[in-house]
Amino acid sequence: MIEVTRLKGTKIIINAELIEMIEETPDTVISLTSGKKYIVSESGKEIIDLVVDYKRKIHSLGLE
């Protein structure tokens, strides 16, 4: 799960495993496999970094 910020400043948690696509149009739109879309203030690069950090944490738990 990753935490992102909606344009009004509200924090939401999104399941990183369900992200299908990230668009910058110029607002950043996260599309999930369920068809839901979220407009967030983070850039596409920031979201990718959040997802990579999330995946690292998940994989490191399997090594312990």
Protein Blocks (a to p, Z undefined) as FASTA:
>chain_A
ZZdddfkopacdddfklpmbdcdfkbccdddfkopacddfbdfklmmmmmmmmmmmmmmm
mmZZ
